[in-house]
Amino acid sequence: MEHSQSTGEGLLLAGRYRLGESIGRGGMGKVWRAHDEVLHRVVAVKELTAGRFVAEADRLVLHARTQKEARAAARITHPGVVTVHDVLEHDSRPWIVMQYVDGPSLADAAKEAGTIEPREAARIGLHVVGALRAAHAAGVLHRDVKPGNVLLARDGRVLITDFGIAAIEGDSTITRTGEIVGSIDYLAPERVRGGDPGPASDLWSLGATLYAAVEGTSPFRRTSPISTMQAVVTEEPPHPEKAGPLAPVIVALLRKDPDQRPRADEAERMLLDAMEGRRPEAAQAYVPTQRVAMEDLEPVPVGNAPASGPAGGVRTADGAGADEAGTAGGGADGTTAGTAAAGVPRKTTAQWPQPPQGPHPPQSPPTLVPSTPSSSGRGRWRTAVLAALLAGVVAGGAVFAAMNYAGGDRDGGRATPTTSAPATKGAADTVPAGWHRVQDPEGFSLVVPDGWKRQTEGDQIDYTPDNGRHRIRISIDRSPDFENPYMHAIDLERVLQKRMDYVRIKLNQNTYRDQVRSALWEFSWTEKKDFPGPRHAIDQMYYEDDGTEYAVYMSSPESSWETTREQFDIVLRYWRAPGD
């Protein structure tokens, strides 16, 4: 079996748009470079792919969202918003023809460089805020601001794209009650809690985007949708150490309470200061004072003042000290500088800085808590938060929010182990008798039975003792077209069903090498050409941390399947991806 991707390259849409190569993908669709044969220009064409994998009712919702994206973008006139040229239907699905931007996304640029220099990140943020102000003035919220939706043209322009889940003022909502859409780790806390988003929600997402750009990691990304949503609502990110003058702007944009974030015009002035290398003084008003428990204060004299006097030092959340209690100001949660005036903190109640306590705060520990709360108390609090978040997700289905996190068994509704081999990284180095380890030129490493040799077939790599009658096949896709391996397997299955007497034995999502975006697929068929007769195969597909999809596949005649199945467990146990 070959892991070839279904492709539309060369397809002519509406008699004028000739598709070229794929240049991007997302949870809702795939983007192609195309040539407009009427106006003789390069355009980008967005194909809706997610509808292939959902029920008919959800497919109609997705199609409606695509139409809504076109209407939303068409209402915005701004050089920083990608222009929509046309909307058409092909293969019973909508396609959007857009302005082509020659350059990478911010996500790709940051991935290649490691991090973005703070002043450049501030410049990018300044352009994005301008585009968002234009969108908000037109009554449109973006609702999915993230590094992948910020495009960096090679001529220096910055544009924002993908209004696929935008909300247009006056439209009835397409999203069903309780459903969360968008990239979870860039969703504003009020959206995770089920509140109505506003312009401040887009600005929060911009803050998370700028944090990821300068620090090289998403501030709230965790190992599952639930833990990520918990982090967004209740946790503060580590201080952006690499952000320089941009740090207080990021902190201001990431305030939990939307009413305590700067407005777009204020954010523009702050970003302009940071871009020009000045410390944005206006941002300091939005940086909360660090909150401490009273019993954790250790008196420290300042100069010749007594320990109990009014001149004790207080350190604010951005690290700046205050010599006088009155100069530090009050915290957003109501904790005044005077609380800590007699000393500096030994221990704090939580990670810097603390979420503000508005009239309807998220579930969180009270302002003053014991300095060393019991682990059982913390566990009960965390469980309560998780339960509340989970209830919200289950109530609305969270159909599209969970697309980035594959888990569980789609066939049976319960988790299924991958194999008898451990599904974690760091397998033992001792190679079984009769096997040897191979370091492949592509960077991965695996063990194969003695006598098995490397062969290649196109871009796929085989290890076999008999020219493919029995084989291990490794497929690598560094830019996969599907949101998770399960979707990829479903797409491949459709092809096999048309070409041969395919029989599914097993296809479920699982966890392999600690990666929840994994799928195990087992099937059989009758081969008519190369090795005639009944055959059996099994395929472990998974995404590594860098987004690369690996497929570890074995096939053999049905008559020797029992041995092949045991060999497959060994191959998975000792598999090492590049860098392991």
C-alpha positions as CSV (number, residue, x, y, z in Angstrom):
1,M,0.0,0.0,0.0
2,E,1.2,3.5,-0.8
3,H,0.4,6.5,1.3
4,S,-0.3,8.8,-1.7
5,Q,-2.4,11.9,-1.0
6,S,-5.6,12.5,-3.0
7,T,-4.8,15.6,-5.1
8,G,-6.6,18.1,-7.2
9,E,-3.5,19.4,-8.9
10,G,-4.3,20.3,-12.5
11,L,-8.1,20.5,-11.8
12,L,-9.9,23.3,-13.6
13,L,-12.6,24.9,-11.4
14,A,-15.5,27.0,-12.9
15,G,-13.7,26.9,-16.3
16,R,-11.0,29.4,-15.2
17,Y,-9.1,28.4,-12.0
18,R,-6.4,25.8,-12.7
19,L,-5.1,24.3,-9.4
20,G,-1.4,24.0,-8.8
21,E,0.3,22.7,-5.7
22,S,-1.1,22.6,-2.2
23,I,0.3,25.5,-0.1
24,G,-1.4,25.1,3.2
25,R,-4.1,23.4,5.3
26,G,-6.2,23.9,8.4
27,G,-8.9,22.3,10.3
28,M,-11.6,23.5,7.9
29,G,-9.8,23.2,4.5
30,K,-6.9,23.0,2.2
31,V,-5.4,25.8,0.2
32,W,-4.0,25.5,-3.3
33,R,-2.0,27.9,-5.5
34,A,-4.0,28.3,-8.7
35,H,-3.9,30.3,-12.0
36,D,-6.8,32.4,-13.0
37,E,-6.9,31.7,-16.8
38,V,-9.3,34.5,-17.5
39,L,-7.4,37.4,-15.7
40,H,-4.0,35.7,-16.0
41,R,-3.1,36.0,-12.3
42,V,-2.1,33.8,-9.5
43,V,-4.7,33.2,-6.8
44,A,-5.2,31.0,-3.8
45,V,-8.1,28.6,-3.7
46,K,-9.5,27.2,-0.5
47,E,-11.0,23.8,-0.7
48,L,-13.4,22.7,2.1
49,T,-12.1,19.3,3.2
50,A,-13.5,18.8,6.7
51,G,-16.9,18.1,5.4
52,R,-15.7,14.7,4.0
53,F,-15.5,13.3,7.5
54,V,-18.6,14.5,9.3
55,A,-22.3,13.6,9.2
56,E,-24.6,15.3,6.7
57,A,-26.0,17.8,9.2
58,D,-22.5,18.9,10.2
59,R,-21.5,19.1,6.6
60,L,-24.3,21.6,5.9
61,V,-23.0,23.6,8.8
62,L,-19.5,23.6,7.5
63,H,-20.7,24.7,4.0
64,A,-22.7,27.5,5.5
65,R,-19.6,28.6,7.5
66,T,-17.6,28.7,4.2
67,Q,-20.2,31.0,2.6
68,K,-20.1,33.1,5.7
69,E,-16.3,33.4,5.5
70,A,-16.6,34.9,2.1
71,R,-19.3,37.3,3.1
72,A,-17.3,38.4,6.2
73,A,-14.1,39.0,4.3
74,A,-16.0,40.9,1.5
75,R,-17.3,43.4,4.1
76,I,-13.8,44.4,5.1
77,T,-11.8,46.9,3.0
78,H,-8.2,47.0,4.3
79,P,-4.8,46.1,2.8
80,G,-4.1,43.8,5.8
81,V,-7.1,41.5,5.1
82,V,-6.8,38.9,2.4
83,T,-9.3,39.7,-0.4
84,V,-11.9,37.2,-1.5
85,H,-12.3,37.2,-5.3
86,D,-14.9,34.5,-5.9
87,V,-17.0,31.7,-4.3
88,L,-17.9,28.6,-6.4
89,E,-19.2,25.1,-5.9
90,H,-17.4,21.9,-7.2
91,D,-17.9,18.3,-6.2
92,S,-20.9,19.4,-4.1
93,R,-18.6,21.5,-1.9
94,P,-17.9,25.3,-1.8
95,W,-14.5,26.6,-2.8
96,I,-13.2,30.2,-2.1
97,V,-10.9,32.0,-4.5
98,M,-8.7,34.5,-2.7
99,Q,-5.8,36.9,-3.1
100,Y,-2.5,35.0,-3.3
101,V,0.1,36.1,-0.8
102,D,3.7,35.2,-1.6
103,G,5.2,34.4,1.7
104,P,5.0,32.2,4.8
105,S,2.6,32.3,7.7
106,L,3.8,33.6,11.0
107,A,3.6,30.0,12.2
108,D,6.0,28.8,9.5
109,A,8.3,31.7,9.9
110,A,8.6,31.2,13.7
111,K,9.1,27.4,13.2
112,E,11.9,28.0,10.7
113,A,13.7,30.7,12.8
114,G,12.9,29.3,16.2
115,T,11.6,32.7,17.4
116,I,10.7,36.1,16.0
117,E,12.7,39.1,17.1
118,P,10.6,41.3,19.4
119,R,10.6,44.5,17.4
120,E,9.7,42.5,14.2
121,A,6.9,40.8,16.2
122,A,5.7,44.2,17.3
123,R,5.6,45.3,13.7
124,I,3.6,42.3,12.7
125,G,1.2,42.8,15.6
126,L,0.7,46.5,14.6
127,H,-0.4,45.4,11.1
128,V,-2.7,42.8,12.5
129,V,-4.4,45.2,15.0
130,G,-5.0,47.6,12.1
131,A,-6.7,44.8,10.1
132,L,-8.7,43.8,13.1
133,R,-9.9,47.4,13.7
134,A,-11.2,47.5,10.1
135,A,-12.9,44.2,10.6
136,H,-14.5,45.2,13.9
137,A,-15.6,48.5,12.3
138,A,-17.4,46.4,9.7
139,G,-19.2,44.4,12.4
140,V,-17.0,41.3,11.9
141,L,-15.1,39.4,14.5
142,H,-12.4,37.1,13.3
143,R,-12.5,34.6,16.2
144,D,-9.5,32.5,15.0
145,V,-6.5,34.8,15.2
146,K,-3.4,32.6,15.5
147,P,0.1,32.4,13.9
148,G,-1.2,30.2,11.0
149,N,-3.7,32.9,10.0
150,V,-1.1,35.7,9.9
151,L,0.6,35.8,6.5
152,L,4.0,37.5,5.9
153,A,4.4,38.7,2.4
154,R,7.9,38.8,1.0
155,D,7.5,42.5,0.3
156,G,7.0,43.3,4.0
157,R,3.2,43.3,4.1
158,V,1.3,41.5,6.9
159,L,-2.2,40.2,6.1
160,I,-4.7,38.2,8.1
161,T,-6.7,35.4,6.5
162,D,-9.3,32.7,7.2
163,F,-12.5,34.4,8.5
164,G,-14.0,30.9,8.3
165,I,-15.6,31.1,11.8
166,A,-16.1,34.8,11.8
167,A,-19.2,36.2,13.4
168,I,-21.1,38.9,11.4
169,E,-23.1,41.3,13.5
170,G,-26.8,40.8,12.7
171,D,-26.4,37.3,11.3
172,S,-28.0,34.4,13.1
173,T,-25.3,32.2,14.5
174,I,-24.3,29.1,12.6
175,T,-22.5,27.6,15.5
176,R,-24.7,25.3,17.6
177,T,-25.2,26.1,21.3
178,G,-22.2,25.3,23.4
179,E,-20.0,24.3,20.5
180,I,-16.5,25.7,20.5
181,V,-14.7,26.3,17.2
182,G,-11.3,27.6,16.5
183,S,-7.8,26.7,17.8
184,I,-8.3,26.1,21.5
185,D,-5.0,27.4,22.8
186,Y,-5.6,30.8,21.1
187,L,-9.3,31.1,22.3
188,A,-10.0,33.9,24.8
189,P,-11.1,32.8,28.3
190,E,-14.6,34.2,27.9
191,R,-15.1,32.1,24.8
192,V,-14.0,28.9,26.6
193,R,-16.4,29.7,29.4
194,G,-19.2,30.0,26.9
195,G,-19.5,33.8,26.9
196,D,-20.2,36.0,23.9
197,P,-16.9,37.1,22.2
198,G,-16.2,40.7,21.3
199,P,-13.4,42.8,19.8
200,A,-11.4,42.2,23.0
201,S,-11.5,38.4,22.3
202,D,-9.6,38.9,19.0
203,L,-7.0,41.1,20.9
204,W,-6.5,38.3,23.5
205,S,-5.8,35.9,20.6
206,L,-3.3,38.3,19.2
207,G,-1.6,38.5,22.5
208,A,-1.3,34.7,22.5
209,T,-0.1,34.8,18.9
210,L,2.7,37.3,19.7
211,Y,3.7,35.3,22.8
212,A,4.1,32.2,20.6
213,A,6.1,34.2,18.0
214,V,8.7,35.6,20.4
215,E,8.9,32.6,22.8
216,G,8.7,29.8,20.2
217,T,5.8,28.0,22.0
218,S,2.1,28.4,22.4
219,P,1.5,29.8,25.9
220,F,-1.5,27.6,26.8
221,R,-1.0,24.5,24.7
222,R,-1.3,21.3,26.8
223,T,-1.7,17.6,26.0
224,S,-5.5,17.5,25.6
225,P,-8.4,19.9,24.8
226,I,-9.6,19.8,28.4
227,S,-6.3,20.6,30.0
228,T,-5.7,23.3,27.3
229,M,-9.0,25.0,28.1
230,Q,-8.3,24.8,31.8
231,A,-5.0,26.5,31.2
232,V,-6.7,29.3,29.2
233,V,-9.2,30.0,31.9
234,T,-7.3,29.5,35.1
235,E,-3.5,29.6,34.4
236,E,-1.1,32.4,33.5
237,P,1.7,31.9,31.0
238,P,5.3,32.0,32.1
239,H,6.7,35.5,31.8
240,P,7.7,36.2,28.1
241,E,11.4,36.3,28.8
242,K,12.4,36.9,25.2
243,A,9.9,39.6,24.4
244,G,11.9,42.6,25.4
245,P,9.8,45.8,25.2
246,L,7.0,43.8,23.8
247,A,6.5,41.8,27.1
248,P,4.2,44.3,28.9
249,V,2.0,44.6,25.7
250,I,1.6,40.8,25.6
251,V,0.8,40.7,29.3
252,A,-1.8,43.5,28.8
253,L,-3.5,41.7,25.9
254,L,-3.6,38.4,27.9
255,R,-5.7,39.8,30.8
256,K,-8.4,37.2,31.6
257,D,-11.1,39.9,32.0
258,P,-11.9,41.4,28.6
259,D,-12.8,44.7,30.2
260,Q,-9.3,45.0,31.6
261,R,-7.5,44.6,28.2
262,P,-6.4,47.6,26.2
263,R,-8.6,48.7,23.3
264,A,-7.3,48.3,19.7
265,D,-6.3,51.9,19.4
266,E,-4.4,51.7,22.7
267,A,-2.8,48.4,21.6
268,E,-1.6,50.1,18.4
269,R,0.2,52.8,20.4
270,M,1.8,50.2,22.6
271,L,3.0,48.1,19.7
272,L,4.4,51.2,17.9
273,D,6.5,52.0,21.0
274,A,7.7,48.4,21.2
275,M,8.5,48.3,17.4
276,E,10.6,51.4,17.8
277,G,12.4,50.0,20.8
278,R,10.8,52.1,23.4
279,R,9.2,50.5,26.6
280,P,5.5,51.0,26.2
281,E,4.7,52.9,29.4
282,A,0.9,52.8,28.7
283,A,1.0,49.0,28.9
284,Q,2.1,49.2,32.5
285,A,-1.4,50.3,33.6
286,Y,-2.6,46.9,32.5
287,V,0.1,44.8,34.1
288,P,-1.3,43.3,37.4
289,T,0.6,43.5,40.6
290,Q,1.8,40.1,41.9
291,R,-0.6,38.8,44.5
292,V,0.8,37.2,47.7
293,A,-0.6,35.6,50.8
294,M,-0.3,37.7,53.9
295,E,1.2,34.8,56.0
296,D,4.0,34.4,53.3
297,L,5.4,37.9,53.8
298,E,8.8,38.0,55.3
299,P,9.8,41.4,56.8
300,V,12.8,42.8,55.0
301,P,14.1,46.2,56.1
302,V,14.8,48.7,53.4
303,G,17.7,51.0,54.1
304,N,17.5,52.1,57.8
305,A,13.7,51.8,57.9
306,P,12.3,49.4,60.5
307,A,10.9,46.1,59.1
308,S,7.3,47.2,60.0
309,G,7.6,50.6,58.5
310,P,5.9,51.9,55.4
311,A,9.1,51.7,53.2
312,G,9.1,47.9,52.6
313,G,9.7,46.9,49.0
314,V,7.0,45.5,46.7
315,R,7.8,43.8,43.4
316,T,5.3,44.2,40.6
317,A,4.4,41.6,38.0
318,D,6.8,42.8,35.4
319,G,9.7,42.6,37.8
320,A,10.0,46.4,38.6
321,G,10.4,47.2,42.3
322,A,8.6,50.0,44.1
323,D,10.4,51.9,46.9
324,E,7.3,53.2,48.4
325,A,4.0,51.3,49.1
326,G,2.0,54.0,47.4
327,T,4.0,53.9,44.1
328,A,3.3,50.3,43.4
329,G,-0.4,50.9,43.0
330,G,-3.2,48.4,43.5
331,G,-3.6,45.0,41.9
332,A,-6.4,44.3,39.5
333,D,-7.8,41.8,41.9
334,G,-8.2,44.4,44.7
335,T,-4.9,43.5,46.5
336,T,-3.3,46.8,47.4
337,A,0.4,47.5,47.6
338,G,-0.2,48.2,51.3
339,T,-0.8,44.5,51.9
340,A,2.8,43.7,51.1
341,A,4.2,47.0,52.3
342,A,6.2,45.5,55.2
343,G,8.1,43.0,53.2
344,V,8.8,41.0,50.0
345,P,7.2,37.7,49.3
346,R,8.8,34.4,50.2
347,K,6.2,32.3,48.4
348,T,3.3,33.4,46.2
349,T,-0.1,31.8,45.9
350,A,0.3,31.0,42.2
351,Q,2.3,31.6,39.0
352,W,2.9,35.2,38.0
353,P,0.7,37.1,37.3
354,Q,-2.7,36.2,38.8
355,P,-6.0,36.4,36.9
356,P,-8.1,39.4,37.7
357,Q,-11.2,38.9,39.9
358,G,-14.1,40.6,38.2
359,P,-17.8,40.3,39.2
360,H,-17.9,36.8,37.6
361,P,-14.4,35.4,38.0
362,P,-13.5,31.9,36.7
363,Q,-13.1,29.2,39.2
364,S,-9.8,29.8,41.0
365,P,-8.4,29.7,44.5
366,P,-9.4,32.7,46.7
367,T,-7.1,35.7,46.9
368,L,-5.6,34.7,50.2
369,V,-4.9,31.0,50.6
370,P,-2.6,28.9,52.8
371,S,1.0,29.1,51.6
372,T,1.1,25.4,51.2
373,P,-2.3,24.1,50.3
374,S,-2.9,20.4,50.6
375,S,-2.5,18.3,47.5
376,S,-5.9,16.9,48.0
377,G,-7.4,20.4,48.0
378,R,-5.6,21.3,44.8
379,G,-6.8,18.1,43.2
380,R,-10.4,18.6,44.1
381,W,-10.2,22.2,42.7
382,R,-8.6,21.0,39.4
383,T,-11.1,18.2,39.1
384,A,-14.0,20.7,39.5
385,V,-12.6,22.9,36.8
386,L,-12.0,20.0,34.4
387,A,-15.5,18.7,35.0
388,A,-17.1,22.1,34.3
389,L,-15.1,22.5,31.1
390,L,-15.9,19.0,30.0
391,A,-19.6,19.5,30.6
392,G,-19.6,22.5,28.4
393,V,-17.8,20.7,25.6
394,V,-20.0,17.6,25.8
395,A,-23.2,19.7,25.8
396,G,-22.3,21.3,22.5
397,G,-20.5,18.5,20.8
398,A,-17.2,20.4,20.3
399,V,-17.1,18.8,16.9
400,F,-14.5,21.0,15.4
401,A,-12.6,22.1,18.5
402,A,-11.4,18.5,19.1
403,M,-10.2,18.0,15.6
404,N,-6.6,18.8,16.6
405,Y,-6.7,16.1,19.3
406,A,-7.5,12.6,18.1
407,G,-8.2,10.1,20.8
408,G,-10.3,7.1,21.6
409,D,-11.9,4.5,19.4
410,R,-14.3,5.9,16.7
411,D,-15.6,2.4,16.0
412,G,-16.4,1.3,19.5
413,G,-16.4,4.4,21.6
414,R,-13.7,3.2,24.0
415,A,-10.0,3.6,24.2
416,T,-8.1,0.8,22.5
417,P,-4.4,0.0,23.2
418,T,-2.2,0.2,20.2
419,T,-0.5,-3.2,20.5
420,S,1.3,-5.2,23.2
421,A,4.3,-2.9,22.6
422,P,4.6,0.1,24.8
423,A,3.2,3.2,23.1
424,T,5.8,5.6,24.6
425,K,9.1,7.1,23.6
426,G,12.4,5.9,24.8
427,A,12.3,2.2,24.0
428,A,15.0,0.0,25.3
429,D,18.3,-0.3,23.4
430,T,18.6,-4.1,23.7
431,V,17.8,-5.5,20.3
432,P,16.0,-9.0,20.2
433,A,18.0,-12.0,19.0
434,G,17.7,-12.3,15.2
435,W,17.2,-8.6,14.7
436,H,19.5,-5.6,14.1
437,R,19.1,-1.9,14.3
438,V,19.2,0.2,11.1
439,Q,19.8,4.0,11.0
440,D,17.9,5.0,7.9
441,P,19.2,7.9,5.7
442,E,15.9,9.7,6.3
443,G,16.8,10.1,10.0
444,F,14.6,7.6,11.7
445,S,15.9,4.3,13.2
446,L,14.2,0.9,13.5
447,V,15.0,-2.8,14.1
448,V,14.5,-5.3,11.3
449,P,14.9,-9.1,11.1
450,D,18.3,-10.3,10.0
451,G,18.5,-10.6,6.2
452,W,15.9,-7.8,5.5
453,K,17.3,-5.2,3.1
454,R,16.3,-1.6,2.3
455,Q,14.4,-0.8,-0.9
456,T,12.7,2.3,-2.1
457,E,9.5,2.8,-4.1
458,G,9.0,6.4,-5.0
459,D,9.1,8.3,-1.7
460,Q,8.4,5.3,0.4
461,I,10.9,3.1,2.1
462,D,10.7,-0.7,2.5
463,Y,12.6,-3.3,4.4
464,T,12.0,-6.8,3.0
465,P,13.7,-10.2,2.7
466,D,11.9,-11.2,-0.5
467,N,11.4,-8.2,-2.7
468,G,8.2,-7.1,-1.0
469,R,6.3,-10.4,-0.3
470,H,6.9,-9.6,3.3
471,R,7.6,-6.0,4.0
472,I,8.0,-3.2,6.5
473,R,7.1,0.1,4.8
474,I,7.8,3.5,6.3
475,S,6.0,6.6,4.9
476,I,6.8,10.1,5.9
477,D,4.8,13.2,5.2
478,R,6.2,16.5,6.6
479,S,3.1,18.5,5.5
480,P,0.2,16.2,6.0
481,D,-3.1,17.2,4.4
482,F,-5.3,15.8,7.2
483,E,-6.0,17.1,10.7
484,N,-5.2,13.7,12.2
485,P,-4.2,10.2,11.0
486,Y,-7.6,8.7,11.4
487,M,-9.0,11.1,8.8
488,H,-6.1,10.2,6.5
489,A,-6.8,6.5,6.9
490,I,-10.5,7.0,6.1
491,D,-9.5,8.8,2.9
492,L,-7.1,6.0,1.9
493,E,-9.8,3.4,2.8
494,R,-12.1,4.9,0.2
495,V,-9.5,4.4,-2.4
496,L,-8.8,0.8,-1.5
497,Q,-12.5,0.0,-1.5
498,K,-12.7,1.0,-5.1
499,R,-9.6,-0.8,-6.2
500,M,-9.8,-4.2,-4.6
501,D,-11.8,-6.6,-2.3
502,Y,-10.8,-4.7,0.7
503,V,-12.0,-5.9,4.2
504,R,-11.5,-3.7,7.2
505,I,-10.5,-5.6,10.3
506,K,-9.8,-2.6,12.6
507,L,-9.6,1.1,12.3
508,N,-9.5,3.2,15.5
509,Q,-7.7,6.2,17.0
510,N,-5.2,5.3,19.7
511,T,-2.1,6.7,21.5
512,Y,1.4,5.8,20.2
513,R,4.7,7.2,21.5
514,D,2.6,9.5,23.8
515,Q,1.0,11.0,20.8
516,V,-2.8,11.1,20.9
517,R,-3.0,12.0,17.2
518,S,-2.5,8.4,16.1
519,A,-4.5,5.7,14.4
520,L,-4.2,1.9,14.1
521,W,-5.5,0.3,10.9
522,E,-5.6,-3.4,10.0
523,F,-7.2,-4.9,6.9
524,S,-7.0,-7.8,4.4
525,W,-7.5,-8.2,0.6
526,T,-6.8,-10.7,-2.2
527,E,-3.8,-9.6,-4.3
528,K,-4.1,-10.3,-8.0
529,K,-0.8,-9.0,-9.4
530,D,2.6,-9.0,-7.6
531,F,2.0,-11.6,-5.0
532,P,-1.3,-13.3,-5.8
533,G,-3.4,-14.7,-3.0
534,P,-4.9,-13.5,0.3
535,R,-2.9,-10.8,2.1
536,H,-3.0,-9.1,5.4
537,A,-1.6,-5.7,6.6
538,I,-1.4,-3.4,9.6
539,D,-0.5,0.2,9.8
540,Q,0.4,2.5,12.8
541,M,0.0,6.1,11.7
542,Y,0.9,9.0,14.0
543,Y,1.9,12.7,14.1
544,E,5.2,13.7,15.8
545,D,5.5,16.9,17.8
546,D,6.8,18.8,14.8
547,G,3.6,17.9,12.8
548,T,5.3,15.2,10.6
549,E,3.1,12.2,9.9
550,Y,4.8,8.8,10.1
551,A,3.2,5.5,9.0
552,V,4.8,2.2,10.1
553,Y,3.2,-0.5,8.0
554,M,3.7,-4.3,7.6
555,S,2.1,-6.7,5.2
556,S,2.5,-10.4,4.3
557,P,0.6,-13.3,2.9
558,E,-2.3,-14.4,5.1
559,S,-0.6,-17.7,5.6
560,S,2.3,-16.1,7.6
561,W,0.3,-13.4,9.3
562,E,0.7,-14.7,12.8
563,T,4.5,-14.2,12.6
564,T,4.1,-10.9,10.9
565,R,1.8,-9.6,13.6
566,E,4.4,-10.5,16.3
567,Q,7.1,-8.8,14.2
568,F,5.0,-5.7,14.0
569,D,4.9,-5.4,17.8
570,I,8.7,-5.5,17.8
571,V,9.1,-2.9,15.1
572,L,6.8,-0.5,17.0
573,R,8.6,-1.1,20.3
574,Y,12.0,-0.2,18.9
575,W,11.0,2.6,16.5
576,R,12.8,5.9,16.8
577,A,11.9,9.1,15.0
578,P,14.6,11.5,14.0
579,G,16.1,13.2,17.1
580,D,15.2,10.4,19.5
